[in-house]
Amino acid sequence: MSDAIIETILIDSSTRRDLIAYLVFFGGLLLVGYGSELKRGLSIWRTDPVSVFEAGNADGTVELEGSAVQTHGQFDSPFTETPCLAAEYVIEEYRSTNNGSSWRTIHSGGDGVPFRLEDDSGGILVDPENATISLTDNEAVQTVDRGSTADEPIASFLETIDIDPGSDTKRSIGPIDIESGDKRRYTERRLHSGDAVHVHGPIERNPPISTRESDFNAAIRDGTGTAEFYLSDGDESDALNRSEFRLSALGVGLVSLALGLLVVELVTMIL
C-alpha cells in the first residue's frame, strides 16, 4: 500500500468527510458535464478494431481503422465552405458569472457524406449520417467580438440551424456607448480524403445507398439514429485520448476514491 493511501486513511474523521464531499462534488461535475463522452469511450474501449474484410462478413457493431477515400463527392463545411468528407462544428459564447468568465458551448453538431474506409484488406462504405463526429485536425476558428455579427458564410449557416447571428446593438449609459451581446467563437474541424479515420458503429446489409465503391454490399451506418455510432480522425488510441473522455474518466476516479474513503469512514465508526 502506497504512503499516500496510508496517509489518507489515517487522517482524522472530520477531514476525511470533507474530502469525501469534495471528491463527490468535483467528480459528479465531471460526470454530468462529460457523461456522454464516457459512454462513447467505454463503448470503444470494450471492442477492438477489425479488418475491413472481417467487418464485411460480420454482423452487429464493428470497429474499424483506415483511410478515408472520397466516393460520393464532398460537401462544403459550415463555417469556411471547404469541400470535405465530414465536419464537426462548435459554437461558443464567452460568458461571465460571479465565478469568472469562460467559453460555453451553445450549439454543436456534425455532418458528412458517404465515403470509403480502406485498409490493407479492402474497403467498405461509411455513411456518417447520425454519427457522433469528433475531429481534431484541419481546424478553423473564427472569433466574433461582442457587438458584432458573424460574416458569411457563417451567418447563412446559422439561419439553417435557427441560431441568431449575434448582436450588433449598443446600449448608451450617459455619454458612453456599450456594445451588447457576448463574444462568440466558431470552430470547425474537417475530415478530408486521405485522412486517417476511426469508426465504431453498426454494419447494415443492403443499405439504401449505392455501394458500388465498396467491396461488400454493406455499409457502416445508422439508419434509425438510435445506435452507438462514432466517427473520429486518427485511430482507436486517438479516440480514447480525447480530452473529454479523460475528464469523464477522472470523474469516475474521483467518485470511486470517495466511495473508498466512505468505506474507511464506516469501518472506522464501527470499530
C-alpha positions as CSV (number, residue, x, y, z in Angstrom):
1,M,0.0,0.0,0.0
2,S,1.4,3.4,-1.0
3,D,2.4,6.0,1.5
4,A,-0.2,8.4,0.0
5,I,-3.1,5.9,0.6
6,I,-1.9,5.2,4.1
7,E,-1.8,8.9,5.0
8,T,-5.3,9.4,3.5
9,I,-6.7,6.5,5.7
10,L,-5.0,7.8,8.8
11,I,-6.4,11.4,8.6
12,D,-8.9,12.4,11.1
13,S,-12.6,11.6,10.6
14,S,-13.7,15.2,10.1
15,T,-11.1,15.9,7.4
16,R,-11.9,12.6,5.7
17,R,-15.6,13.5,5.5
18,D,-14.7,16.9,4.0
19,L,-12.5,15.2,1.4
20,I,-15.3,12.7,0.5
21,A,-17.7,15.6,-0.1
22,Y,-15.2,17.5,-2.3
23,L,-14.4,14.3,-4.3
24,V,-18.1,13.5,-4.9
25,F,-18.8,17.2,-5.8
26,F,-16.0,17.6,-8.4
27,G,-16.3,14.0,-9.7
28,G,-20.0,14.5,-10.1
29,L,-19.5,17.7,-12.0
30,L,-17.1,16.0,-14.4
31,L,-19.6,13.1,-14.9
32,V,-22.5,15.4,-15.5
33,G,-20.5,17.5,-18.0
34,Y,-18.8,14.7,-19.8
35,G,-21.1,11.7,-19.2
36,S,-21.8,11.2,-23.0
37,E,-18.1,11.1,-23.7
38,L,-17.6,8.5,-21.0
39,K,-20.2,6.3,-22.6
40,R,-18.5,6.7,-26.0
41,G,-15.1,6.0,-24.6
42,L,-16.3,2.8,-22.8
43,S,-18.0,1.6,-26.0
44,I,-14.8,2.0,-28.0
45,W,-12.6,0.6,-25.2
46,R,-14.7,-2.6,-24.9
47,T,-14.1,-3.5,-28.6
48,D,-11.0,-4.0,-30.8
49,P,-10.6,-2.8,-34.4
50,V,-11.0,-5.5,-37.0
51,S,-10.0,-5.5,-40.7
52,V,-12.4,-4.3,-43.4
53,F,-12.6,-7.9,-44.6
54,E,-13.7,-9.2,-41.2
55,A,-16.2,-6.3,-40.8
56,G,-17.6,-7.1,-44.3
57,N,-18.5,-10.5,-43.1
58,A,-19.7,-9.6,-39.6
59,D,-22.9,-8.5,-38.0
60,G,-23.8,-6.0,-35.3
61,T,-21.4,-3.3,-34.2
62,V,-17.9,-3.2,-35.7
63,E,-14.8,-1.0,-35.1
64,L,-12.5,-0.1,-38.0
65,E,-9.4,2.0,-38.6
66,G,-8.1,3.0,-42.0
67,S,-8.0,5.8,-44.6
68,A,-11.0,7.9,-45.7
69,V,-11.4,7.9,-49.5
70,Q,-13.8,10.1,-51.5
71,T,-16.6,8.1,-53.3
72,H,-19.8,10.1,-53.1
73,G,-18.5,13.6,-53.7
74,Q,-17.9,16.1,-50.9
75,F,-19.9,18.8,-49.1
76,D,-19.0,22.3,-48.0
77,S,-18.0,22.7,-44.4
78,P,-20.4,25.0,-42.4
79,F,-18.1,27.9,-41.4
80,T,-15.5,28.0,-44.3
81,E,-17.3,26.2,-47.1
82,T,-14.2,24.0,-47.5
83,P,-15.0,20.8,-49.5
84,C,-14.6,17.8,-47.2
85,L,-16.0,14.3,-46.3
86,A,-17.1,15.2,-42.8
87,A,-17.0,18.1,-40.5
88,E,-17.6,18.9,-36.8
89,Y,-18.6,22.3,-35.6
90,V,-18.9,24.1,-32.3
91,I,-20.5,27.5,-31.4
92,E,-19.4,29.0,-28.1
93,E,-20.1,32.2,-26.2
94,Y,-17.8,33.9,-23.8
95,R,-20.0,34.4,-20.7
96,S,-19.3,36.0,-17.3
97,T,-20.7,34.9,-13.9
98,N,-19.8,35.6,-10.3
99,N,-17.4,32.7,-10.6
100,G,-15.5,34.1,-13.5
101,S,-15.6,34.0,-17.3
102,S,-15.3,31.1,-19.7
103,W,-16.4,29.8,-23.1
104,R,-19.7,28.0,-23.0
105,T,-20.9,25.8,-25.9
106,I,-24.3,26.9,-27.1
107,H,-24.6,24.6,-30.1
108,S,-22.6,21.8,-31.8
109,G,-23.0,19.2,-34.5
110,G,-21.5,17.4,-37.4
111,D,-22.3,16.3,-40.9
112,G,-20.7,14.4,-43.8
113,V,-21.2,12.4,-47.0
114,P,-20.7,8.7,-47.5
115,F,-17.1,7.6,-48.2
116,R,-14.9,4.5,-48.4
117,L,-12.9,3.4,-45.5
118,E,-9.8,1.5,-46.7
119,D,-7.2,-0.7,-45.1
120,D,-4.9,-3.4,-46.4
121,S,-7.7,-5.9,-46.6
122,G,-10.2,-3.9,-48.7
123,G,-12.7,-1.1,-48.5
124,I,-16.2,-0.6,-47.1
125,L,-18.7,2.3,-47.3
126,V,-19.2,4.5,-44.3
127,D,-22.3,6.8,-44.1
128,P,-21.8,9.4,-41.4
129,E,-25.5,10.4,-41.1
130,N,-26.5,10.1,-37.4
131,A,-22.9,9.5,-36.3
132,T,-21.3,11.4,-33.4
133,I,-18.4,13.1,-35.2
134,S,-15.3,14.1,-33.1
135,L,-12.4,15.5,-35.0
136,T,-9.1,17.2,-34.1
137,D,-7.4,18.1,-37.4
138,N,-8.0,20.6,-40.2
139,E,-9.3,23.2,-37.7
140,A,-10.6,26.6,-38.5
141,V,-11.5,29.1,-35.7
142,Q,-13.2,32.5,-36.1
143,T,-13.9,34.7,-33.1
144,V,-16.5,37.4,-33.3
145,D,-16.3,40.3,-30.8
146,R,-19.3,41.4,-28.7
147,G,-21.4,43.9,-30.5
148,S,-20.7,42.3,-33.9
149,T,-22.4,39.6,-36.0
150,A,-20.9,36.7,-37.9
151,D,-19.9,37.2,-41.5
152,E,-20.8,34.9,-44.4
153,P,-20.8,32.0,-44.8
154,I,-21.3,31.6,-41.0
155,A,-24.4,33.9,-40.9
156,S,-26.2,31.8,-43.6
157,F,-25.4,28.6,-41.9
158,L,-26.7,29.9,-38.5
159,E,-30.1,30.6,-40.2
160,T,-30.3,26.9,-41.2
161,I,-29.9,25.8,-37.6
162,D,-32.1,28.6,-36.2
163,I,-29.3,30.3,-34.2
164,D,-29.2,34.1,-34.2
165,P,-26.0,35.6,-35.7
166,G,-25.2,37.6,-32.6
167,S,-25.9,41.2,-31.6
168,D,-24.6,44.4,-33.3
169,T,-26.5,46.7,-31.0
170,K,-25.2,49.1,-28.4
171,R,-26.5,50.4,-25.1
172,S,-25.9,54.0,-24.0
173,I,-25.0,54.8,-20.5
174,G,-24.7,58.6,-20.3
175,P,-22.2,59.6,-22.9
176,I,-20.8,56.1,-23.2
177,D,-21.9,53.5,-25.8
178,I,-21.5,49.9,-24.6
179,E,-21.6,47.0,-27.0
180,S,-24.2,44.4,-26.1
181,G,-24.2,40.6,-26.6
182,D,-21.5,38.0,-25.9
183,K,-18.3,37.3,-27.8
184,R,-18.6,34.2,-29.9
185,R,-16.2,31.6,-31.2
186,Y,-17.0,29.4,-34.2
187,T,-14.8,26.3,-34.6
188,E,-14.9,23.7,-37.3
189,R,-12.8,20.6,-37.9
190,R,-12.8,18.6,-41.1
191,L,-12.1,15.1,-42.4
192,H,-10.6,15.1,-45.9
193,S,-9.9,12.3,-48.4
194,G,-6.7,10.5,-47.4
195,D,-7.0,11.3,-43.7
196,A,-6.8,8.5,-41.1
197,V,-10.2,7.7,-39.8
198,H,-11.6,5.6,-36.9
199,V,-15.3,4.3,-37.0
200,H,-17.3,2.4,-34.4
201,G,-20.8,1.6,-35.5
202,P,-23.4,-0.8,-36.8
203,I,-23.0,-2.6,-40.1
204,E,-26.1,-2.7,-42.4
205,R,-26.6,-5.1,-45.2
206,N,-28.2,-4.0,-48.4
207,P,-28.2,-0.3,-47.4
208,P,-30.4,2.2,-49.3
209,I,-27.3,4.0,-50.7
210,S,-25.0,2.9,-53.6
211,T,-22.3,0.5,-52.5
212,R,-20.6,0.3,-55.9
213,E,-17.4,1.7,-54.4
214,S,-17.5,-0.9,-51.6
215,D,-16.1,-4.4,-51.6
216,F,-19.3,-5.5,-49.9
217,N,-23.0,-4.9,-50.3
218,A,-23.0,-3.3,-46.8
219,A,-22.2,0.0,-45.1
220,I,-21.3,1.2,-41.6
221,R,-24.3,3.4,-40.9
222,D,-27.2,4.0,-38.5
223,G,-30.4,4.3,-40.4
224,T,-32.5,4.7,-37.3
225,G,-30.4,7.2,-35.4
226,T,-30.6,5.1,-32.2
227,A,-27.3,3.1,-32.3
228,E,-23.9,3.9,-30.9
229,F,-22.1,5.3,-34.0
230,Y,-18.9,7.2,-33.6
231,L,-16.6,8.7,-36.2
232,S,-13.2,10.3,-35.4
233,D,-9.9,11.1,-37.1
234,G,-6.8,9.1,-36.3
235,D,-7.0,5.6,-34.8
236,E,-8.5,3.9,-31.7
237,S,-5.9,5.3,-29.3
238,D,-6.6,8.9,-30.6
239,A,-10.3,8.3,-30.0
240,L,-9.6,7.2,-26.4
241,N,-7.2,10.0,-25.8
242,R,-9.7,12.8,-26.5
243,S,-9.6,15.2,-23.5
244,E,-13.3,14.9,-22.9
245,F,-13.0,11.1,-22.3
246,R,-10.0,11.6,-20.0
247,L,-12.0,14.2,-18.0
248,S,-15.0,11.8,-17.6
249,A,-12.7,9.0,-16.6
250,L,-11.2,11.4,-14.0
251,G,-14.7,11.9,-12.7
252,V,-15.2,8.2,-12.3
253,G,-11.8,8.0,-10.5
254,L,-12.7,10.8,-8.0
255,V,-16.1,9.3,-7.2
256,S,-14.5,5.8,-6.8
257,L,-11.9,7.3,-4.4
258,A,-14.7,9.0,-2.5
259,L,-16.6,5.7,-2.2
260,G,-13.4,4.0,-0.9
261,L,-12.9,6.7,1.7
262,L,-16.6,6.3,2.7
263,V,-15.9,2.6,3.3
264,V,-12.9,3.5,5.5
265,E,-15.1,6.0,7.4
266,L,-17.8,3.4,8.0
267,V,-15.3,0.8,9.2
268,T,-13.7,3.4,11.5
269,M,-17.1,4.2,13.0
270,I,-17.9,0.5,13.6
271,L,-14.5,-0.2,15.2
